Amino acid sequence: MEENNSSNIGSGEDTILQPDQSLDTIAEIKSDSGLSTRPNLDDLRKIPEPSQPPSEHSAQPAPPQPPAQSHPNLAPAQPPAKKLSKTSLKIIAVLSGFLILIIILSIIYAQPKIVLQNLPVNAKIVFDGKQIKDQTISTSPGTHYLKISLAGYVTLDKTFETRYFSRVKQNAQLRSLPLARQIVTKDAFSLSQDSQNTVYYLDNESKTIYKLTSANGKTSQTAITPSLSQQIDKVIFSPDFSLAIFKLAGGETGLYDFNRYDLLHQNYTAWGDNIGDVIWRQDGKKILYYENLDGKKILNLADKNKENVERLIFLDEYQIAEPQALGWTSDQDAALIVAGNALYLFDINSKTAPSLVAQTAVHSAKFSPDGKKILFTQNNALKMVEFKLEPATDNGESGKFSITPPVDLGLQAISDQAIITPDSQKIIAYTKNGLKEYDLVQSKTREFSYENRDSLVITDLQVSSDEQTLYFLTQDKKLMSLPLDKGEY
């Protein structure tokens, strides 16, 4: 019986006496479970001693020990890796290669490209400042500059804005340089042009004035005067070309009436040899002119026949020298005076003291067609100012102008050899480096391309109303025409 009890107790069903339990309690537990209540000595040994408060002489409990650390160099055990089949490896290899191919193609095709077509043989290609030979240019996104040139052709000069994956096709076929050609065989003087693109010139050999008309690429000339008796230095046509002021070689000034180009009934009226520059008003009914009368320098206003003369200003009162050139605004309110290498602006209505625009080294000047600007040459540089007539003050003073500081246009040219377009937005000028166009709105300059630019010295010029043809006189008195090519492609 005892062996069975001992066997039962040692089988894992032992009851451990807690510190607050007694032997009777164990017996009760055993009894409830159907076990023998007789204590076993082995069980008694397992009963812990009741806890006692530690004395000052009792041993202190050992501090808790940290959990054992695994060796840092020893990886935790892993389950064995599964091996991929040959089929899986092949699929991975194919997908990887395909992905690499896509990346390579993306890099290649992402680069912007400029493809040059119809490129002439031996043409020079400069891209972003470097000479290249490839006709397909791979580049990066952004702004790029292309220049293609060949002797005897108009240079292609272009700016590109490129993006990823963009492909630009540029026609690189170049145009031949335009050639200036002589349009009359005789020596020509005093070039003029009307609003219908009819060109007028003076042939001093025969002392005859001719007009040139162009149609279907052909130019024809017609005499509008008989052979005149005296040599003429300058012809100043009225706005409608029905009259002209002649400046004769001997110094005389006079009015010539073409009488509707009836060669038999034209007449000339002499005005004397004391008259300087003369300017027509836009309606052709008035003239503004300088006169030296008994040693006095006077600026006059008169009818077209030099009748009803009005003395505007005595220049000596303002220490203004003898005028070299005059100008008149389209609104008829202001005049410019170039005198003693200085430039003045004068209000015709108030007749007050002229305003000084530029004090030294002024060669020539002219108003813009809109009457708001003055183009002039100072120290061989082409400059421009804007001006506005100020309203009268409370004291009744008037005739004063507000004038902006001069702007240097960056062109070495004489204003007499420059034309302001009718919209007052562009200037076409003959410079030391050839013909150029200056955009007054964008403040940009471009060169005209033409074949014989180095051998031509231009003294006078006119441009057609469509700005496609230039007519000009050369230093050796040749009258020539030139198609204007601005180099745009």
Secondary structure, DSSP 8 states (H G I E B T S, - for coil): -HHHHHHHHTTT------TT--HHHHHHHHHHTT------HHHHHHS--------TTS-------------TTS-----------HHHHHHHHHHHHHHHHHHHHHHHHHS-EEEEES--TT-EEEETTEEE--SEEE--SEEEEEEEE-TTB--EEEEEEE-TT-EEEEE----B----EE--SS--EEEEE-TT--EEEEETTTTEEEEEEEETTEEEEEE-S---SS-EEEEEE-TTSSEEEEEETTS-EEEEE-GGG-TTS-EEEEEES-EEEEEE-TTSSEEEEEEEETTEEEEEEEETTS-S-EEEEEGGGGT---EEEEEE-TTSSEEEEEETTEEEEEETTT----EEEE-S-EEEEEE-TTSSEEEEEETTEEEEEEEEE----TT-----EEE---EE-S--EEEEEEEE-TTSSEEEEEETTEEEEEETTTTEEEE---TTGGG--EEEEEE-TTSSEEEEEETT--EEEEE------
